Each structure stands twice: as structure tokens, then as C-alpha cells.
Amino acid sequence: MFNLFSFLKNMTLSKKEVKRKRVFVLWNEIEEYEQAYKHKKKLGEEMLALAQQVDDSDLPFTEKITKKEIYLNAARDNFDKADFYNQKLDDLTKELQLAMK
């Protein structure tokens, strides 16, 4: 059901309240992107470690190459995503600084 009081209250928010809400929204987004960045970076490092383990295994040469390529591609993909999240974090941090002024 449509709440007219809530609608009118939101329409009449002061500039300070709008600013405060925006800061909280940005802060939550920053936390989410930071967690995603850390997760993707950790996965990339794990994939690199698995690629190194393939070198030390007793698998046939062709299988080593194939598995190592799979792990290295996965590591690259995770690091690329981590870079994206890191850039988004920088952008959101700058936006947060502007919102707090």
C-alpha cells in the first residue's frame, strides 16, 4: 500500500539529511567492493599457487601444460576483476570525499 506520509517526508528531506543518506549508501558500496576486491585477489593468488603445484607434479608434460594454462587463465581473470573492483573503490572513495564536504 502506498504510504503518503512516507512519500511526503522523503520529498521534504533537508539537504543535510540527503547528504547523510548518500554518505551511508556510498559507505556500504565501498565495503561491498572492498570485500569483492579482497576475494578476487585471494582467488587469483590461489590459482597461481595451483599453477606452481602443477610444475612440481608427476603428470605427463602435455597434461601439465594444459592444467597450468587453465590455472593461469583463471588467475588472470581473477586479477582483472580485482583491478576492476579496485578502480571502482577509488571512484567511490573520491565520491564519498565529495559527499562529505
VENQUI-V691146 format. One record per helix or strand of 3 or more residues. SS is the DSSP state (A for helix, B for strand). FROM is the first residue (numbers start at 1). TO is the last residue. If there is no record, write none. Layout:
SS;FROM;TO / SS;FROM;TO
//
This chain:
A;4;11 / A;15;55 / A;61;100
//
